[in-house]
Amino acid sequence: MKRDVFKSYDKIADWFAEQRTTLIEKPYLDLLAAHIPFPASILDLGCGTGIPIYAYLRDKGYRLKGVDASTAMLAIAQRNFPDGDFLEQDMRELHLEEQFDAIIAWHSFFHLNMDEQRAMFPRFKEHLKPAGVLLFTSGPEEGEAWGMYHGENLYHASLGEKEYRQRLDEQGFEVLLHRQNDLNCGGATVWLCQYKIP
C-alpha cells in the first residue's frame, strides 16, 4: 500500500462519510450471509466509517469487528456505533489470534500493492474458521492505477484473474463467485471464496 493512502483517507473522511451511504453491495453481502452460520462473526477489513457494510450486517444480528488504518475514518465509525468493536490497524500487520466465520475486504484490499496482496492470502486463511468465507474486491485486470477522490489521488493495484485463483487455491480456498465489472455494483470486480475444510 502506498503509505499516503491512510493520510488521504484521513483528509477526505468527512466527505467520504457523506458520499458513502448507498448499499450497492447488498446482493453480495446477502450471498456471503447464505454461506455462514447465524449468528456469525465477521471481520470487516477496511471498515471505513462503518456505513454501509458494517451497519447492514450489524443490523442483521452478526457480530462484527471493524479494522481500518485511517484514524479519521475510524473515529467516525466509533461515533456512528459507540458500542462497536473497532481496531485501528494496517491489514498487512494483522495478527489477531482470533478466527472469524467471514472476512470482508471490500474496496480496501486493492489499495495494497501486488506483493502486499500476495502476502495477504495466508493472513486471510489464518483468520478464518474452517469453511469460513472471504469476500473481497479487486481490479478487473492486472495492473496499477490511481483514482482521484475529492482532490486526493489514491493508489490501486490488482493481480490478474489467473494469479488470484492460483493464490486462493494454494491457501485452500474455493472460488464460489467471481464477477468482473458489475455495473449494478459500481463496476466492482468481486470475489467470494470459501476456505475448504482441511
BALOBA-1460 file (C-alpha; in Angstrom, 3 decimals):
// residues 198
<rec num="1" residu="m" x="0.000" y="0.000" z="0.000"/>
<rec num="2" residu="k" x="1.263" y="3.437" z="-0.792"/>
<rec num="3" residu="r" x="1.895" y="4.959" z="2.619"/>
<rec num="4" residu="d" x="-0.052" y="8.137" z="1.915"/>
<rec num="5" residu="v" x="-3.319" y="6.265" z="1.295"/>
<rec num="6" residu="f" x="-4.110" y="6.366" z="5.019"/>
<rec num="7" residu="k" x="-3.373" y="10.091" z="5.143"/>
<rec num="8" residu="s" x="-5.524" y="10.648" z="2.091"/>
<rec num="9" residu="y" x="-8.488" y="8.928" z="3.723"/>
<rec num="10" residu="d" x="-7.880" y="10.967" z="6.867"/>
<rec num="11" residu="k" x="-8.203" y="14.131" z="4.772"/>
<rec num="12" residu="i" x="-11.400" y="13.114" z="2.996"/>
<rec num="13" residu="a" x="-13.104" y="11.237" z="5.848"/>
<rec num="14" residu="d" x="-15.953" y="13.706" z="6.361"/>
<rec num="15" residu="w" x="-16.627" y="13.959" z="2.632"/>
<rec num="16" residu="f" x="-16.423" y="10.184" z="2.297"/>
<rec num="17" residu="a" x="-18.934" y="9.729" z="5.120"/>
<rec num="18" residu="e" x="-21.409" y="11.987" z="3.302"/>
<rec num="19" residu="q" x="-20.948" y="10.167" z="-0.014"/>
<rec num="20" residu="r" x="-20.718" y="6.537" z="1.085"/>
<rec num="21" residu="t" x="-24.261" y="5.741" z="2.160"/>
<rec num="22" residu="t" x="-25.896" y="3.592" z="-0.555"/>
<rec num="23" residu="l" x="-25.717" y="-0.165" z="-0.033"/>
<rec num="24" residu="i" x="-24.973" y="-1.254" z="-3.580"/>
<rec num="25" residu="e" x="-23.125" y="-4.296" z="-2.180"/>
<rec num="26" residu="k" x="-26.281" y="-5.836" z="-0.677"/>
<rec num="27" residu="p" x="-26.569" y="-8.798" z="-3.106"/>
<rec num="28" residu="y" x="-23.009" y="-9.871" z="-2.310"/>
<rec num="29" residu="l" x="-23.429" y="-9.407" z="1.435"/>
<rec num="30" residu="d" x="-26.596" y="-11.489" z="1.321"/>
<rec num="31" residu="l" x="-24.766" y="-14.153" z="-0.656"/>
<rec num="32" residu="l" x="-21.981" y="-14.173" z="1.913"/>
<rec num="33" residu="a" x="-24.565" y="-14.483" z="4.684"/>
<rec num="34" residu="a" x="-26.084" y="-17.502" z="2.955"/>
<rec num="35" residu="h" x="-22.763" y="-19.341" z="3.309"/>
<rec num="36" residu="i" x="-22.107" y="-18.734" z="7.028"/>
<rec num="37" residu="p" x="-23.929" y="-19.761" z="10.206"/>
<rec num="38" residu="f" x="-26.107" y="-17.412" z="12.228"/>
<rec num="39" residu="p" x="-25.106" y="-15.782" z="14.429"/>
<rec num="40" residu="a" x="-21.630" y="-15.497" z="12.952"/>
<rec num="41" residu="s" x="-18.513" y="-13.427" z="13.489"/>
<rec num="42" residu="i" x="-17.340" y="-11.212" z="10.633"/>
<rec num="43" residu="l" x="-14.064" y="-9.328" z="10.232"/>
<rec num="44" residu="d" x="-14.503" y="-6.160" z="8.166"/>
<rec num="45" residu="l" x="-11.072" y="-5.116" z="6.858"/>
<rec num="46" residu="g" x="-11.098" y="-1.519" z="5.734"/>
<rec num="47" residu="c" x="-14.397" y="-0.850" z="7.502"/>
<rec num="48" residu="g" x="-14.124" y="2.906" z="6.984"/>
<rec num="49" residu="t" x="-16.920" y="4.805" z="8.717"/>
<rec num="50" residu="g" x="-18.916" y="1.622" z="9.287"/>
<rec num="51" residu="i" x="-21.557" y="2.690" z="6.781"/>
<rec num="52" residu="p" x="-22.989" y="0.968" z="4.871"/>
<rec num="53" residu="i" x="-21.447" y="-2.539" z="5.168"/>
<rec num="54" residu="y" x="-20.749" y="-2.780" z="8.914"/>
<rec num="55" residu="a" x="-24.124" y="-1.185" z="9.665"/>
<rec num="56" residu="y" x="-26.092" y="-3.533" z="7.411"/>
<rec num="57" residu="l" x="-24.567" y="-6.726" z="8.788"/>
<rec num="58" residu="r" x="-24.722" y="-5.498" z="12.373"/>
<rec num="59" residu="d" x="-28.423" y="-4.729" z="11.991"/>
<rec num="60" residu="k" x="-28.937" y="-8.284" z="10.739"/>
<rec num="61" residu="g" x="-27.515" y="-9.595" z="14.002"/>
<rec num="62" residu="y" x="-23.970" y="-10.566" z="13.061"/>
<rec num="63" residu="r" x="-21.033" y="-9.945" z="15.368"/>
<rec num="64" residu="l" x="-18.554" y="-7.660" z="13.633"/>
<rec num="65" residu="k" x="-15.036" y="-6.451" z="14.194"/>
<rec num="66" residu="g" x="-14.082" y="-3.465" z="12.071"/>
<rec num="67" residu="v" x="-10.451" y="-2.790" z="11.209"/>
<rec num="68" residu="d" x="-9.153" y="0.312" z="9.462"/>
<rec num="69" residu="a" x="-5.823" y="2.123" z="9.255"/>
<rec num="70" residu="s" x="-7.329" y="5.604" z="8.893"/>
<rec num="71" residu="t" x="-7.635" y="7.370" z="12.231"/>
<rec num="72" residu="a" x="-10.251" y="9.819" z="10.964"/>
<rec num="73" residu="m" x="-12.414" y="7.191" z="9.288"/>
<rec num="74" residu="l" x="-12.354" y="5.015" z="12.379"/>
<rec num="75" residu="a" x="-13.251" y="7.970" z="14.602"/>
<rec num="76" residu="i" x="-16.412" y="8.449" z="12.530"/>
<rec num="77" residu="a" x="-17.169" y="4.720" z="12.776"/>
<rec num="78" residu="q" x="-16.859" y="4.877" z="16.542"/>
<rec num="79" residu="r" x="-19.226" y="7.867" z="16.646"/>
<rec num="80" residu="n" x="-21.683" y="6.004" z="14.439"/>
<rec num="81" residu="f" x="-21.503" y="2.888" z="16.623"/>
<rec num="82" residu="p" x="-20.373" y="3.780" z="20.176"/>
<rec num="83" residu="d" x="-20.619" y="0.147" z="21.272"/>
<rec num="84" residu="g" x="-18.993" y="-1.207" z="18.095"/>
<rec num="85" residu="d" x="-15.851" y="-3.320" z="18.066"/>
<rec num="86" residu="f" x="-13.190" y="-1.409" z="16.112"/>
<rec num="87" residu="l" x="-9.421" y="-1.630" z="15.799"/>
<rec num="88" residu="e" x="-7.057" y="0.850" z="14.181"/>
<rec num="89" residu="q" x="-4.543" y="-1.304" z="12.343"/>
<rec num="90" residu="d" x="-2.877" y="-1.848" z="8.995"/>
<rec num="91" residu="m" x="-4.278" y="-5.052" z="7.493"/>
<rec num="92" residu="r" x="-0.785" y="-6.037" z="6.365"/>
<rec num="93" residu="e" x="0.169" y="-6.391" z="10.027"/>
<rec num="94" residu="l" x="-2.964" y="-8.236" z="11.064"/>
<rec num="95" residu="h" x="-2.461" y="-10.939" z="13.685"/>
<rec num="96" residu="l" x="-5.498" y="-11.076" z="15.953"/>
<rec num="97" residu="e" x="-5.120" y="-14.617" z="17.333"/>
<rec num="98" residu="e" x="-8.814" y="-14.935" z="16.562"/>
<rec num="99" residu="q" x="-10.758" y="-16.628" z="13.777"/>
<rec num="100" residu="f" x="-13.954" y="-15.489" z="12.099"/>
<rec num="101" residu="d" x="-16.758" y="-17.047" z="10.093"/>
<rec num="102" residu="a" x="-16.213" y="-14.479" z="7.350"/>
<rec num="103" residu="i" x="-13.791" y="-11.775" z="6.247"/>
<rec num="104" residu="i" x="-14.753" y="-8.820" z="4.081"/>
<rec num="105" residu="a" x="-12.175" y="-6.622" z="2.330"/>
<rec num="106" residu="w" x="-14.433" y="-4.508" z="0.157"/>
<rec num="107" residu="h" x="-12.655" y="-1.720" z="-1.751"/>
<rec num="108" residu="s" x="-9.743" y="-1.887" z="0.689"/>
<rec num="109" residu="f" x="-7.621" y="-4.851" z="-0.385"/>
<rec num="110" residu="f" x="-6.974" y="-3.231" z="-3.751"/>
<rec num="111" residu="h" x="-5.076" y="-0.362" z="-2.100"/>
<rec num="112" residu="l" x="-2.247" y="-2.845" z="-1.424"/>
<rec num="113" residu="n" x="0.467" y="-3.251" z="-3.998"/>
<rec num="114" residu="m" x="0.807" y="-6.578" z="-5.776"/>
<rec num="115" residu="d" x="3.363" y="-8.132" z="-3.421"/>
<rec num="116" residu="e" x="1.373" y="-6.999" z="-0.392"/>
<rec num="117" residu="q" x="-1.747" y="-8.591" z="-1.855"/>
<rec num="118" residu="r" x="0.107" y="-11.859" z="-2.395"/>
<rec num="119" residu="a" x="1.177" y="-11.807" z="1.267"/>
<rec num="120" residu="m" x="-2.411" y="-11.304" z="2.462"/>
<rec num="121" residu="f" x="-3.805" y="-14.664" z="1.406"/>
<rec num="122" residu="p" x="-2.079" y="-16.584" z="4.227"/>
<rec num="123" residu="r" x="-3.366" y="-13.892" z="6.620"/>
<rec num="124" residu="f" x="-6.899" y="-14.386" z="5.367"/>
<rec num="125" residu="k" x="-6.538" y="-18.116" z="5.975"/>
<rec num="126" residu="e" x="-5.064" y="-17.522" z="9.440"/>
<rec num="127" residu="h" x="-8.107" y="-15.504" z="10.492"/>
<rec num="128" residu="l" x="-10.839" y="-17.739" z="9.050"/>
<rec num="129" residu="k" x="-12.559" y="-20.687" z="10.674"/>
<rec num="130" residu="p" x="-12.838" y="-23.891" z="8.610"/>
<rec num="131" residu="a" x="-15.456" y="-23.346" z="5.884"/>
<rec num="132" residu="g" x="-15.190" y="-19.599" z="6.509"/>
<rec num="133" residu="v" x="-15.983" y="-17.205" z="3.668"/>
<rec num="134" residu="l" x="-13.848" y="-14.462" z="2.147"/>
<rec num="135" residu="l" x="-15.390" y="-11.574" z="0.189"/>
<rec num="136" residu="f" x="-13.081" y="-9.074" z="-1.477"/>
<rec num="137" residu="t" x="-12.877" y="-6.772" z="-4.458"/>
<rec num="138" residu="s" x="-10.026" y="-6.375" z="-6.914"/>
<rec num="139" residu="g" x="-9.357" y="-4.602" z="-10.164"/>
<rec num="140" residu="p" x="-10.697" y="-6.168" z="-13.383"/>
<rec num="141" residu="e" x="-7.195" y="-6.980" z="-14.656"/>
<rec num="142" residu="e" x="-3.561" y="-6.989" z="-13.601"/>
<rec num="143" residu="g" x="-2.039" y="-3.570" z="-13.171"/>
<rec num="144" residu="e" x="-1.775" y="-0.414" z="-11.111"/>
<rec num="145" residu="a" x="-3.952" y="2.668" z="-11.252"/>
<rec num="146" residu="w" x="-4.625" y="5.946" z="-9.482"/>
<rec num="147" residu="g" x="-8.057" y="7.367" z="-8.800"/>
<rec num="148" residu="m" x="-8.933" y="10.917" z="-7.785"/>
<rec num="149" residu="y" x="-11.301" y="11.221" z="-4.823"/>
<rec num="150" residu="h" x="-12.195" y="14.695" z="-3.587"/>
<rec num="151" residu="g" x="-8.766" y="16.004" z="-4.543"/>
<rec num="152" residu="e" x="-6.817" y="13.018" z="-3.210"/>
<rec num="153" residu="n" x="-5.062" y="10.660" z="-5.629"/>
<rec num="154" residu="l" x="-5.493" y="7.114" z="-4.301"/>
<rec num="155" residu="y" x="-3.394" y="4.137" z="-5.359"/>
<rec num="156" residu="h" x="-4.973" y="0.868" z="-6.543"/>
<rec num="157" residu="a" x="-3.458" y="-2.394" z="-7.751"/>
<rec num="158" residu="s" x="-4.635" y="-5.788" z="-8.909"/>
<rec num="159" residu="l" x="-3.240" y="-9.161" z="-9.785"/>
<rec num="160" residu="g" x="-4.628" y="-10.986" z="-12.783"/>
<rec num="161" residu="e" x="-7.550" y="-13.407" z="-12.511"/>
<rec num="162" residu="k" x="-5.323" y="-16.430" z="-13.102"/>
<rec num="163" residu="e" x="-2.954" y="-15.483" z="-10.293"/>
<rec num="164" residu="y" x="-5.773" y="-14.708" z="-7.863"/>
<rec num="165" residu="r" x="-7.200" y="-18.158" z="-8.493"/>
<rec num="166" residu="q" x="-3.770" y="-19.709" z="-8.034"/>
<rec num="167" residu="r" x="-3.090" y="-17.869" z="-4.770"/>
<rec num="168" residu="l" x="-6.521" y="-18.746" z="-3.415"/>
<rec num="169" residu="d" x="-6.144" y="-22.415" z="-4.352"/>
<rec num="170" residu="e" x="-2.717" y="-22.586" z="-2.697"/>
<rec num="171" residu="q" x="-4.266" y="-21.436" z="0.585"/>
<rec num="172" residu="g" x="-7.170" y="-23.864" z="0.364"/>
<rec num="173" residu="f" x="-9.899" y="-21.557" z="-0.935"/>
<rec num="174" residu="e" x="-12.624" y="-22.489" z="-3.378"/>
<rec num="175" residu="v" x="-13.898" y="-19.665" z="-5.573"/>
<rec num="176" residu="l" x="-17.673" y="-19.586" z="-5.234"/>
<rec num="177" residu="l" x="-18.185" y="-16.497" z="-7.364"/>
<rec num="178" residu="h" x="-16.047" y="-14.175" z="-9.474"/>
<rec num="179" residu="r" x="-17.774" y="-11.315" z="-11.222"/>
<rec num="180" residu="q" x="-15.963" y="-8.656" z="-13.223"/>
<rec num="181" residu="n" x="-17.097" y="-5.065" z="-13.633"/>
<rec num="182" residu="d" x="-20.537" y="-5.492" z="-12.102"/>
<rec num="183" residu="l" x="-22.329" y="-2.407" z="-13.411"/>
<rec num="184" residu="n" x="-25.065" y="-2.877" z="-10.805"/>
<rec num="185" residu="c" x="-22.401" y="-2.523" z="-8.124"/>
<rec num="186" residu="g" x="-20.400" y="0.475" z="-9.255"/>
<rec num="187" residu="g" x="-18.289" y="-1.564" z="-11.664"/>
<rec num="188" residu="a" x="-16.828" y="-3.679" z="-8.857"/>
<rec num="189" residu="t" x="-14.905" y="-6.872" z="-9.540"/>
<rec num="190" residu="v" x="-15.997" y="-9.228" z="-6.790"/>
<rec num="191" residu="w" x="-14.608" y="-12.467" z="-5.363"/>
<rec num="192" residu="l" x="-16.499" y="-14.739" z="-2.974"/>
<rec num="193" residu="c" x="-14.436" y="-17.666" z="-1.727"/>
<rec num="194" residu="q" x="-14.742" y="-20.379" z="0.902"/>
<rec num="195" residu="y" x="-11.928" y="-21.883" z="2.945"/>
<rec num="196" residu="k" x="-12.226" y="-25.596" z="2.365"/>
<rec num="197" residu="i" x="-12.402" y="-27.722" z="5.492"/>
<rec num="198" residu="p" x="-8.939" y="-29.343" z="5.944"/>
